[in-house]
Amino acid sequence: MSVLFVLFVGVVALSFYRGWFALSSHRPDTGSDKVNVNLTVDRGKMQEDAEGVKNKATQLTGNVTGEAKGSGDLTRDKVKSIDP
């Protein structure tokens, strides 16, 4: 349960840091004890960051896949050269 709470707090902190959410308040009217607090969600920023992560992941996995294929070919060549 505490792990989920820590994970939740981390996600909330990250979302405020990345600018996905913002809190704002307005000064109360004179003689009023009420304070208005607004939560703003920037969906465009969230989608922009998600696309950036998706592109970076695709780029990294493409590089790893290409490197794995290249080293696999070299291994096959070495195995073939060992066989009489």
N, C-alpha and C positions, 0 to 999 in steps of 0.2 A: 504494500500500500504506500509506503514512504517513497519507494522508487517511482511510482506513478506520479506522486505529488512533485517530486524533484524534476521529473521529465516535463510535467505540465508547466511548472515555473520556468524551466529552461526554454520551452517553446514560446511562452508568453514574453519572456525577456528578449528572445531573439526577434520576435515579431515587432516589438517596439523599437529595437535597435535598427532593424532593417527598414523601418518606416511603414510597415503594413498597417499598424494601428497608431492612433494618436489620441491623447486626452487633452481636453481644453475645458476651461471654466470661465464663467462670466461673473463680474462683480455683482453682488446682489443689489437690488434697489435700496435706496435709503429707507431705513426703518424695517427692512425685511431680513429675516434670518435664513432665507432659502438661497441655496447656491445651485446653479445649473452646471452639471458636468456632462460634457459631450464626448462620445467615443466615435472617432472617425476611422473608417476602414478604407484603405486604398487598394481596391481590387486590381487596378492596373499595375501597381508596383508588385503585387503578389504574383500576377501572371508573368510579368517581365522577369522576375527572379526565378520563377519556375522554368521558364524557357531557357534562361541562362544555365541553370543547373542541368537541364535536359541536354543542351548542346554540349556542355563540358563533359558530361558522362558519356555521351556518344563519341566524342572526340577521344577520350581516354580509353574507352573499351575498343575503339577502332585501332588505336595504336598498340594496345596489348595484344589484340587478335592478330594484327599484322606481324608483330614481333614473334608471337608464338608460332605462326605459320612459317616464318622465315627460319627460326631455329629448328623447327621440326624437319624441314627440308635438309638442313645441314646434318642433322642426326642421321637421317636415312642415308645420306651420301656416305657418311663414315661407316655405317653398318654394312653397306654394300661393298665398300672397299676392303673390309676386314674378311668378308666371306671369300673363300678360295674359288 
